[in-house]
Amino acid sequence: DHQLNQRQSGTAWLSSRLCSSLSYNLSQSMVSALITFKDIQIHFGSFHAIKNFNLEIKEGEFFTFLGPSGCGKTTILRTLAGFISPSGGNIFLKDKDITHVPIEKRGIGMVFQNYALFPTMTVYENIAFGMKVKKAARSAIDADVRDIARKVDLKEEQLFKKVSELSGGQQQRVAIARALVLKPSILALDEPLSNLDAKLRVQLRNELKELQKQFGITTIYVTHDQEEALTLSDRIAVFNSGNLEQVGTPYEIYNHSRTEFVCNFIGDINKIDPELIESSPLKAHVPPGKVAYIRNEKVNLTPIPGDDVVRLKAKIVDREYYGLYSKYVLEMGGGSRMKTIEKENGQIGFEVGTETDVYIRLADIMQYDRTERGN
């Protein structure tokens, strides 16, 4: 619950990241695809993990595969890296078909969830391992290891410690350095922050994004964490049971969710009760057979400008005060409930039991066919 509250409190912070994605791809639109998945199918016996996957990833993107556990995102990443052979379809790196190219010849650096480091080796030996396998000159190995260590903020004295002596955050840097020292064209990261505590995750994801900008390397990131995806990504692909539900910028995924699954999976949202729709001005804007949703922070307790704003009546039945903001539970017409988040401005907030007006912008309501999930 604490993490949920933290996620909600970050609404203002997230909005700046989401808004920045509005301008994304003015330059990217001219960039050709670096990676192309074409009609990829992956079967494990009778189980169809990936049914028909098509996607293009552009050079220099920070691209995230997002979805719940078991949805197929890691399977696709491992297929790109060469650990899994697809049952059908092709993968192209620019114009080269790499579907059956050996792992070591794909030019992809992989960082695993558990880092897959050698615990009895030093940091230096771990970073140098791939270069030694490729029989690089000793002088080149030494120069490159020390250079990449500096870039990922590993200190000189840490190079000669065993990785088992390092913290989780330091081990993650070693894993990234080991991947980057081989100068791959693509960096693939499979849930690299999931084993860290919440505070360190936030710190390291910011560092990860800065590293990606610094190196300019195309990065593919797998996570089930919506906030990570929204704050890190240039674009996101949302997975559900082996299917691709939506591809878009963080702003598009959050504010214009294409399917009901994406709408529910990303962020916190209110499902608008059909009885409330039927008994309010919303009836004229939500056709029969549609199910409607609105993000919590887009339910307003103070008037908002615009011609497309609907005013509803509500009673405040619960309030949680967090300093920067308060969370309210509203009882709407017909007994249904909605949640909202209001930024605190130093004035006394709305008290429990207060009757109030609620303002909703019609453009903020997302609607889906009622049959989409059997509603």
N, C-alpha and C positions, 0 to 999 in steps of 0.2 A: 504494500500500500504506500510505503514511503517513496519507493521508486516511481509509482504511478503519480503521486503528488508532485515529485520533482519534475516529471515529464510535463505535467500540466503547468507548473510554474514557469517552465521555459517557453511559454507561448510567444512572448514578445521577442525573446532571443531567436527562436526558430523562425519567426516571421521575417526577420532581416535576412536570414539565410534563404528562405523560400522566395522572398522578393528578388534577391540577387539572381535567382535562377530564371527570372523572367527575361533577363537580357542574355541568358546563355544561348549559345549557338548562332549568334549573328555571324561570328567568324567560323564556328564549327560547321555551319551549314554548307560551307565550301570545302570541308575536309572529307576526303573519301574514306570508306570503311577500311579499318585495319583488320578487323576480325569479322568474318561472316559465317554464321551457322545456317545451313540450308537443309531443311527437311530432316532434321536430326531426330532419330528414334532410338530409344535405349530400352532393351528388354532384359529382364533377369528371369529366365524361364518363362512362365506364363504371366509374370507381372510386368506391365508396361510402365516403367518409371517416367519416361519422357515419350510423349505421343507423336508430336510433330512440331519441332521447335525451329523457329526462324528468327534470326536477330542479327543486327549489324552494330558493331561497336567502333567508334571513330578513334583515330590516333590522338593520344594525349588525354583522353577522357578518364575521369574517375567514375567508373560504372559499377553499380551495386546490384547484386542479385539478392532480393529480399523475399522472405516468406517464412511460414511456420516450419517446424521440424518435419522432415519427411516429404517436403514439397517438390524436391528435385533440383534445388539450386546448387548444392555441393556436387551432385552427380554431373551437372553440366560443366562446372568448373574443372572437375577431374577429367572429364572427357576432353576439354580443351587442352589440358596439360598433358594428356596422353596416358593417364592411368586407367581409363576405361575406353574400350573401343565401341563406337556406336553400332547399333544393329542396322541402321540405315541412315542415309544422308551424308553430307560432307561438311568439313570445316576448312575455311580458307583463311590464310594469313596474307593479306593483300590479294594477289592473284594466284598464290601458290596453294594447292590442295595439301593440307597437312594431316588429313584424316588418319592416315596410316604411317605418318612419320614418327620415328622413335622419340621418346620423351626428351632425350638429351640433345636432340637436333631441332627442337621447336623454338628455342630462344625464349622460354617462359620461366621466370623465377617464381617458385612456389613457397608460400609461408603457411604452414599447417596450424591447425587449432592448438595442438600441443607443442608447437615449434619444432619437434623432431630433431632436437639438438643432441650432440654426443656429450653426455654428462661428465665423462672422465677426461675429455679433451679441454684444453684452454679455449678461451674466447678466440684468440688468434688462430688456433688450429681449426676451430669450427668454421670461421669465416674463410679460411684458406682452402678448405677441403675440396671444394669444387674445382678450384684452379689447379690444385695438385693432381686431381683426377685427369684434368685436361693436359697435364704435363707442361704447364706454363713454367717459364724460367723463374728461378728463386728470387731474383731481383725484382721481377715484375710482380710476383706474388706479394712480396714484402711492401712494395710501394702501393699496390692497390688495396691491400688489407688495411694499411694504416690510413690511407686516404678515405676509404669508405667508413672506417670506424669514426673518424673525425666528423664526417658528415651526418652520422646518425647519433652523434653526441656520446660516444663511448670513449672514455678517457684512456690514456696510455697505460696506466697501471692496471686497468681492468682487462686489457688484452691478454695478460698472462695469469689471470685467475681461471679456475675451472668454472664452467657455466653453472654448475650446481651451487656455487657460492653466490650467484647473482640473484637479484630480486626478479619478480615476474616481469616488470617493465623493462629491466635491463636485458633479460633473456629475449624479450620480443625484439629489441633493437638488434641483438645478435642475429636472430633469425632473418630479419629484414636485410641486414648487412650481408649475410651469407648469400641471400638471393640476388642482391644488387651488385655484388662484386663481380659477378659473371656478365654484367652489362646486358641483361635480357631486354628484349623489345617490349615485353609484357610482364607485369608483376601481378600474380594471383594470390589473394589472401583469403583463407578459409576460416572465418570466425576468429580472427587473431586476438580479439580482446575479451573473449567470453570467459576466460579463466581468471580475469583480474577483478579486483574489487571496483565498486561503482565510481569512486573518486578517481582512481588511476585510469579507468576506462575513458573518462571524459578528458583527462590530461593527454593520454596517449593518442586518442583519435584526433585531437587537434594537431599534435606533432606529426601524425601520419599524413594528414592533409597537407601540412607544410612541406614535408619530405617529398610528397608526390608533386607539388608545385615546383620544388627545387630541382628535381630530376626530370620533370616533364614526361615521365614514363606513363604509358597506358596502364591503368590499374583496374583490376576486376576484384571486387570485394564481396564476400558472401556474409550475410548476417540475417538474424531473425529480429534484430532490434530496430524498430521503426525510427527512433531518434537518431541512431547512428547513421542510418540510410539517408535521412533528410538533411542532416548537417554536413555529411561528408561528400555527397554525390553530385556529379554533374547531371547524370541521368540514373534512373532506377528501373529495373525490371522486376515486377511483382509476380511471384510464382504461387500456384495453388494446385496441388495434386497433379504435378507433372505438366500443367498447362501454364502458358504465359497469359496473365490477366491484363496487364497494362505495362507499357514502356513510356516513360516521360521524365521531365524534370521534376525535382522535388515539389515545386509549386503546382505542377499539373497533377501529380499523383495525389497530393493532399487536397487541393481545392476543386479539382475536376476529376474525381475518381470515376473511372470508366465503368466499373462493375460494382455490384453491391458488396462483393467480397473485399475489394480494395477499400471501399468506403468504410467498412467495419474494421478492417485490419490496421489501417493507418490512423493513428491518433484516437482521440476521444470524441464520441459523437452521440447525438440524440436521435433516436428513431421517433418520428412524430406520429403520435397515436391517431389512427383513422377517425376515431370519434371527435378528436380535437379538430381535425381537418374538416369534418362534416359540419361541425357546429360553429365555425369561425370563417373569417374572410379568406382563409387558405383554400376553402372549397373551390373557389373560382380559379385557382392556380395549380391545383394538384388533381389531374384527371382521375376518374375511376380506373381501378386496375393498376395504379402506381403506388409504390411505397416510397415515403419521403424521409430524408435525414437532414440534419443540420449540425455543424460542428459546435461544440460547447461554447467556444469563445465568440461565436457569431450570434448568440442569443444575448440581446442587449437589454439592460435595465434602465438605460438613459436614452433619450431620443437620438436618432441618427438621421442624417440628411438623405434625401433621395425620393423620387416619385414611386419607387417600387417597394416601399417599406410598409409592412403590415403591423398593426398594433393589436396585441392580445392582452387579456386580463390574466393575472396570476396572483398566487399567494406564496410568500416565502416561507418554507417549512423547515429549512435547515441552512446553517451557515457555518463554514469553517474558515477561520481567519489565519492567513499565512504571512502577514506583514506586507509584502509587495502586492498581494492580491487576496481576494476571498473567493471561495467556491460556494455557490448557492444551489439549493434544490428548490425547484418551483413546482407548485401544484397548479396545473392548468385546468381549463374547462373539461368537465367529464371525469375529473379525478386523475388524469394522466400526469406524469411528472417529466420535467426537463431539468437539465443541469446547465449552469453557466459559470463563467469565470469573469470577475470584474477586477480591474486594476485598482488598487487603493491610491487615493490622492491626498491623504491626510485628513479627510473629512470623515465624519461618522458614517459607516456604511448602512446598508439596509438591514433592518432588524427582523428576526424571525417573527412571523405572524402578520407582517405588513402586507397589505394589498398593494399591488403595483402593476404598472403597465410594462409589457414586454414588447420589444421592437425587433422584427426580423426582416432582413432584406431578402426579397424573393429570389434574387440571383444567387443567394448563398444556399438555397435549398437544393439538394441533390436527389434526383428521382430515378427510380428503376422499375422495370416491369415486376409486378407482384409475383409472377410465376418464376422469376429468376432463381429463387432459392426455396420455392415451394411455399411462399407466403400466401 
